[in-house]
Amino acid sequence: MPTLLVKNIHTLATMDDDRQEIRHAALFVRDNVIEQVGATADLPDTADEVLDLRDRYVVLPGLVNTHHHFYQTLTRVVPAAQNCDLFNWLQSLYPIWANLTPEAIYISAQMAAVELIRSGCTTASDHLYIFPNGSTLDDEIRGVQEVGLRFHASRGSMSVGESQGGLPPDSVVEREADILKDSQRLIEQYHDNDRHAMLRITLAPCSPFTVSQDLMRESAAMARSYPGIRLHTHLAENKSDVEYSLATFGMTPGDYAESVGWVGSDVWHAHCVQLDDRAIQQFGRTGTGVAHCPCSNMRLASGLAPIRKMLNHKVPVGLGVDGSASNDTSNMINEARTAFLMARVRELDAAAMTAREALEIGTRGGAKVLGRDDIGYLAPGMSADFIAINLDRPEFAGALHDPIAAMIFCQVNTVDYSFINGRKVVDQGRVTTIELETLVEKHNRLAYQLMG
């Protein structure tokens, strides 16, 4: 079993149950699992691979991204959608996404995975809900596996088109029987419920305005017939979303979610910007999770999610960068910083969220939302998913009295090292698993083709 020693860490923020922050620290990994955490002087001094950080780096648990749409890296900054709210933004982009191909899904997934990894993410959930021209979730899975990101692949779906009162054009929706059949296939082919799994499957009908209540209920029943399958959708993203729910179902989004069986510790909802107080209390009681996507919510003018209130009511909250056509990037550590700043603005309270709380949402919070007990903090028995950031950068000058808070207060764009499942996927800022220049060239070619 191969071993890895990372030693002479300036400060190791374990994010463990005691929230230990260890100076002059080290990590010892055996067979992709953390075996020891502590002071460098107290750990073994040899291993198959040794990384000496020379007391110049902070080490953190890898960040966990709980909501994204990888294919949208192909449609960033589309002129017709630059100044739209959610519904108009979607209606501007659906016709473009209808031209997606299997190759486009594969390459865009690799681009999103690389962006996430470079910004400190080691585990991500993606929500793919459009499958034109023979595209399948398999295309995305293959692309992500080649890059090396720990992955929760969500089989999204849209079944209610414009002719039935939904938002998407009829050309991009699927038959519900086909959706359920493919969902079962993907679960049985790919889902790994073992601890330290690199790939899990989620069932994720897209939103209340794109699928039927029957599909929501049947997806929930299917998910709960298999071990470890979770449920994910969009909910209460903006006021129009709430108005649609009231007009179509006669229910608020929170009541709608309850009516179709979508509350519980195996469910998490994206956004929840306009979730009412009663639903927040219910989510807290039932352990229903939320993926907080502050950049996208502000970009689309959806509002400022009441994250402080959710945390106070014990709602599990993780971070999501959301789609790269509404962010328009995939930078996890900047998303944590934005969440930290946004909470203070929303509450008009400079103590509404601390830097360490923002890091906790991005690590432990995301792990809980995804139902993982093996990631999110660094301790013996946990997966070897961690990142290292060099403190000898101009942005940290003058901040070394609190280097952990500096990860949020100061602007950080990329990490220097990233290990996922014990494998070095970023080495001195360079992604080791893929040739980035070639990927960018392929991605841009496909983006031009997609736009016509």
C-alpha positions in Angstrom: 0.0 0.0 0.0 1.7 3.3 -1.1 2.3 5.9 1.5 2.5 9.7 1.3 4.0 12.2 3.8 3.3 15.9 3.6 5.4 17.6 6.2 6.5 21.0 7.5 3.1 22.6 6.9 3.0 26.2 8.2 -0.6 25.8 9.4 -2.9 22.8 8.9 -6.6 23.6 9.3 -8.1 20.1 9.9 -11.7 21.3 10.2 -12.2 18.2 12.4 -14.7 17.9 15.2 -12.4 20.0 17.5 -11.5 22.4 14.6 -7.8 21.9 15.3 -5.4 24.2 13.6 -1.9 22.8 13.8 1.4 24.7 13.3 4.5 22.9 11.8 2.1 20.1 10.9 2.2 16.9 8.8 -0.2 14.4 7.2 0.6 10.8 6.7 -1.5 8.9 4.1 -1.6 5.2 3.4 -3.4 3.7 0.4 -5.3 7.0 -0.2 -6.6 7.3 3.3 -5.3 9.6 6.0 -3.5 7.6 8.7 -2.0 10.3 10.9 -2.4 14.0 11.5 -0.2 16.1 13.8 3.1 17.9 14.3 5.8 17.1 11.8 8.1 16.0 14.7 5.5 13.4 15.8 4.9 11.7 12.5 7.0 9.3 10.4 9.8 10.9 8.6 9.8 8.7 5.5 7.2 7.5 3.0 7.0 6.4 -0.6 6.3 10.0 -1.6 7.4 12.9 0.5 6.3 16.6 0.0 8.2 19.1 2.1 6.3 22.3 2.3 9.1 24.2 4.1 6.8 25.9 6.6 5.4 28.1 3.7 2.0 26.6 3.0 -1.4 26.4 4.5 -3.2 23.0 4.1 -7.0 22.7 4.1 -9.5 20.0 3.4 -10.5 19.9 -0.3 -13.5 22.1 -1.0 -16.8 20.4 -1.9 -19.0 21.8 -4.8 -22.6 20.9 -4.3 -24.2 22.4 -7.4 -23.0 23.0 -11.0 -23.9 22.6 -14.7 -20.6 21.6 -16.3 -21.8 21.9 -19.9 -22.4 25.6 -19.4 -18.7 26.3 -19.6 -19.4 26.4 -23.3 -21.9 29.3 -23.1 -20.3 31.9 -20.8 -21.1 35.5 -21.3 -23.6 34.9 -24.2 -24.6 38.5 -25.2 -28.4 37.7 -25.3 -28.3 36.4 -21.8 -25.9 38.9 -20.1 -28.6 41.1 -18.5 -31.5 38.6 -17.9 -33.1 37.3 -14.9 -33.5 33.5 -14.4 -36.5 32.7 -16.7 -35.4 35.0 -19.5 -31.8 33.8 -19.2 -33.0 30.2 -19.6 -35.2 30.9 -22.5 -32.2 32.7 -24.2 -30.0 29.7 -23.7 -32.2 26.6 -24.2 -32.0 26.9 -28.1 -28.2 27.0 -27.9 -28.0 24.0 -25.5 -30.2 22.0 -27.9 -27.1 21.8 -30.1 -25.0 20.0 -27.5 -23.3 16.8 -28.6 -21.6 13.9 -26.7 -18.2 15.4 -27.4 -19.4 18.8 -26.1 -20.6 17.2 -22.9 -17.3 15.3 -22.5 -15.0 18.3 -23.1 -17.0 20.8 -21.1 -17.0 18.4 -18.2 -13.2 18.2 -18.3 -13.0 22.0 -18.5 -15.3 22.5 -15.5 -13.4 19.8 -13.5 -10.0 21.4 -14.2 -11.3 24.8 -13.2 -12.8 23.4 -10.0 -9.6 21.5 -9.1 -7.4 24.5 -9.7 -9.6 26.5 -7.3 -9.4 24.0 -4.4 -12.3 21.7 -5.2 -11.7 18.0 -4.7 -15.3 16.7 -4.8 -18.1 18.0 -7.0 -21.7 17.3 -7.8 -22.9 18.2 -11.3 -26.5 18.5 -12.5 -26.8 17.5 -16.2 -30.5 17.7 -17.3 -30.4 18.2 -21.1 -29.5 15.3 -23.4 -29.8 16.3 -27.1 -28.3 14.6 -30.1 -27.4 11.3 -28.4 -25.7 12.9 -25.3 -25.8 10.8 -22.1 -24.5 11.2 -18.6 -21.9 8.6 -19.5 -20.1 11.3 -21.6 -19.7 13.5 -18.6 -18.7 10.7 -16.3 -15.9 9.6 -18.7 -14.6 13.2 -18.9 -14.5 13.8 -15.2 -12.9 10.4 -14.4 -10.0 11.2 -16.7 -9.3 14.4 -14.9 -9.5 12.8 -11.4 -12.2 14.7 -9.6 -14.2 12.9 -6.9 -17.7 13.1 -8.5 -21.4 12.9 -7.8 -23.0 12.7 -11.2 -26.7 13.8 -11.2 -29.1 12.4 -13.8 -31.1 15.5 -14.3 -34.2 15.7 -16.5 -36.8 17.9 -18.1 -40.2 16.5 -19.1 -42.7 19.4 -19.1 -42.2 21.6 -22.2 -43.8 24.8 -23.3 -46.9 23.1 -24.7 -47.6 21.7 -21.3 -47.1 24.9 -19.4 -43.4 24.4 -18.6 -40.5 26.7 -19.4 -38.2 24.7 -21.8 -39.0 24.2 -25.5 -40.6 20.9 -26.3 -37.5 19.9 -28.3 -35.3 19.5 -25.2 -37.7 17.5 -23.0 -37.8 13.7 -22.6 -40.5 11.1 -22.0 -40.7 10.3 -18.3 -40.6 6.6 -18.9 -37.3 7.0 -20.7 -36.0 9.2 -17.9 -36.7 6.6 -15.2 -35.4 3.8 -17.3 -32.1 5.6 -17.9 -31.9 6.6 -14.2 -32.1 3.0 -13.2 -29.4 2.0 -15.8 -27.0 4.7 -14.5 -27.5 3.7 -10.9 -26.9 0.0 -11.6 -23.9 0.7 -13.9 -22.0 3.4 -12.0 -23.1 4.1 -8.4 -20.5 3.2 -5.8 -21.8 3.4 -2.2 -18.6 2.3 -0.6 -16.7 4.6 1.7 -14.1 6.7 -0.2 -16.0 6.1 -3.5 -14.9 8.3 -6.4 -18.3 8.1 -8.2 -21.8 8.2 -7.0 -25.1 8.8 -8.9 -27.9 11.3 -7.9 -31.4 11.6 -9.3 -32.2 15.2 -10.1 -35.4 16.2 -12.0 -34.5 19.8 -13.0 -37.0 22.0 -11.3 -40.7 22.5 -10.5 -41.2 24.4 -13.8 -39.6 21.7 -16.0 -40.9 18.3 -14.6 -44.2 16.8 -13.4 -45.1 16.0 -9.8 -45.3 12.4 -10.9 -41.7 12.4 -12.0 -40.6 13.9 -8.7 -42.4 11.2 -6.7 -41.3 8.3 -8.9 -37.7 9.6 -8.9 -37.8 9.7 -5.1 -39.2 6.2 -4.9 -36.5 4.9 -7.2 -33.7 6.6 -5.3 -34.9 5.3 -2.0 -34.9 1.7 -3.3 -31.1 1.8 -3.7 -28.5 2.4 -0.9 -26.9 5.8 -0.9 -28.8 7.4 -3.9 -29.6 11.0 -3.1 -32.1 13.5 -4.6 -31.4 17.0 -5.9 -33.3 19.8 -7.7 -33.6 23.6 -8.0 -36.0 25.2 -5.5 -37.2 28.8 -4.7 -34.5 30.3 -6.8 -36.2 33.7 -7.4 -39.6 35.3 -7.0 -40.8 34.1 -10.5 -40.0 30.6 -9.3 -42.2 31.1 -6.2 -45.0 32.7 -8.3 -44.9 29.7 -10.7 -45.2 27.3 -7.8 -48.2 29.2 -6.4 -49.9 29.5 -9.8 -49.3 25.9 -11.0 -49.5 23.9 -7.8 -51.2 26.2 -5.3 -48.3 25.7 -3.0 -45.1 27.6 -1.9 -41.9 25.9 -3.0 -41.4 24.4 0.5 -44.9 22.9 0.6 -44.4 21.6 -3.0 -41.2 19.9 -2.0 -42.9 18.2 1.0 -45.9 17.2 -1.2 -43.7 15.2 -3.6 -41.6 13.6 -0.8 -38.6 15.8 -1.4 -37.6 16.6 2.2 -35.3 14.5 4.3 -31.6 13.9 4.9 -31.2 12.3 1.5 -32.4 15.5 -0.3 -30.7 18.8 -1.1 -32.0 21.7 -3.1 -30.1 24.3 -5.1 -30.4 28.0 -4.3 -33.4 28.4 -1.9 -33.0 32.2 -2.2 -36.7 32.8 -1.6 -37.4 29.9 0.8 -39.9 31.0 3.5 -39.3 30.8 7.2 -41.6 27.8 7.7 -39.7 25.8 5.0 -36.3 26.8 6.5 -37.5 25.4 9.9 -38.7 22.2 8.2 -35.4 21.8 6.4 -33.6 22.1 9.7 -35.9 19.6 11.4 -35.6 17.0 8.6 -31.9 17.5 7.6 -32.9 18.7 4.1 -29.8 20.3 2.5 -29.2 23.5 0.5 -26.6 24.3 -2.1 -25.8 28.0 -1.7 -24.7 29.6 -5.0 -24.1 33.3 -4.2 -22.4 34.4 -7.4 -25.1 33.0 -9.6 -27.8 34.4 -7.4 -26.4 37.9 -7.7 -25.6 37.6 -11.4 -29.2 36.8 -12.2 -30.6 39.2 -9.6 -32.4 36.4 -7.8 -31.7 37.8 -4.4 -29.5 37.1 -1.3 -30.2 33.7 0.3 -30.9 33.8 4.0 -27.9 31.6 4.9 -27.4 32.9 8.4 -31.0 32.0 9.2 -30.6 28.5 7.7 -27.5 27.9 9.7 -29.2 29.0 12.8 -32.0 26.5 12.2 -29.4 23.7 11.6 -30.1 23.4 7.8 -27.2 21.6 6.2 -25.6 24.1 3.8 -22.9 23.6 1.2 -21.5 25.8 -1.5 -22.1 25.6 -5.3 -20.6 27.6 -8.1 -23.7 26.8 -10.2 -23.5 26.8 -14.0 -20.7 28.6 -15.7 -23.2 30.5 -17.8 -24.6 32.2 -14.7 -21.5 32.7 -12.6 -19.6 32.8 -15.1 -16.7 30.8 -13.6 -16.1 27.7 -11.6 -13.9 29.0 -8.8 -14.7 27.4 -5.5 -12.5 29.3 -3.1 -13.8 32.6 -4.5 -17.3 31.3 -4.1 -16.6 30.8 -0.4 -15.3 34.3 -0.2 -18.4 35.6 -1.9 -20.7 33.7 0.5 -18.8 35.2 3.4 -19.2 38.8 2.0 -22.8 38.3 0.9 -24.0 37.1 4.3 -22.7 40.3 5.9 -24.4 42.5 3.4 -27.7 40.6 3.6 -27.8 40.9 7.4 -26.2 44.3 7.6 -24.0 42.7 10.2 -20.2 42.5 10.0 -20.3 39.4 12.2 -23.0 37.5 10.3 -20.4 35.1 9.0 -16.8 34.5 9.9 -14.1 33.4 7.6 -13.9 30.0 9.3 -17.6 29.5 8.9 -17.3 30.2 5.2 -14.5 27.6 5.0 -16.7 25.2 7.0 -19.6 25.5 4.6 -17.3 24.8 1.7 -15.8 21.7 3.3 -17.8 20.0 6.1 -21.0 21.6 5.0 -20.7 20.3 1.4 -19.7 16.9 2.6 -22.9 16.7 4.8 -25.1 17.9 2.0 -23.7 15.1 -0.3 -24.1 12.5 2.4 -20.4 11.9 2.8 -18.7 10.9 6.1 -15.3 10.4 4.5 -14.5 13.9 3.2 -14.8 17.5 4.4 -12.2 17.4 7.2 -8.7 16.0 7.8 -8.4 13.2 10.4 -7.4 9.6 10.6 -9.7 7.4 8.5 -10.7 10.2 6.2 -10.1 10.3 2.4 -6.8 11.9 1.4 -8.4 15.0 -0.2 -6.6 18.2 0.6 -5.1 21.3 -0.9 -2.1 23.5 -0.2 -1.7 27.2 -0.8 1.6 29.1 -0.7 1.7 31.9 1.8 4.6 33.7 -0.1 2.1 35.5 -2.3 1.6 39.2 -2.5 -2.1 38.8 -1.6 -1.1 37.4 1.8 1.5 40.0 2.7 0.7 41.4 6.1 -1.8 38.6 6.8 0.3 35.8 8.3 -0.9 36.5 11.9 -4.1 34.6 10.8 -3.3 32.6 7.7 -6.5 30.5 7.8 -8.8 33.6 7.8 -6.6 35.0 5.1 -7.8 32.2 2.8 -11.2 34.0 2.8 -10.5 37.6 3.6 -7.8 37.9 0.9 -8.3 37.1 -2.8 -7.1 33.6 -3.7 -7.6 32.3 -7.2 -5.7 29.0 -7.5 -4.1 26.4 -5.3 -0.5 25.2 -5.5 -1.1 21.6 -4.6 -4.2 19.4 -4.6 -4.4 15.7 -3.7 -7.6 13.8 -4.5 -7.9 10.2 -3.1 -4.2 10.5 -2.3 -3.3 11.4 -5.9 -1.4 14.6 -6.7 -3.6 16.3 -9.3 -2.1 19.8 -8.9 1.6 20.1 -8.6 3.0 23.6 -8.1 -0.1 25.1 -9.7 -0.1 22.7 -12.7 -2.8 20.2 -13.3 -1.1 16.8 -13.7 -3.9 14.7 -15.3 -4.6 16.6 -18.5 -2.9 18.9 -21.0 -4.6 22.2 -20.3 -3.6 24.1 -23.5 -5.0 21.3 -25.7 -8.2 21.2 -23.6 -8.7 24.9 -23.9 -8.3 24.7 -27.7 -10.8 21.9 -28.1 -13.3 23.6 -25.7 -13.2 26.9 -27.6 -13.7 25.2 -30.9 -16.8 23.4 -29.6 -18.1 26.6 -28.0 -17.9 28.4 -31.4 -19.7 25.5 -33.1 -22.4 25.5 -30.5 -23.1 29.2 -30.9 -23.4 28.7 -34.7 
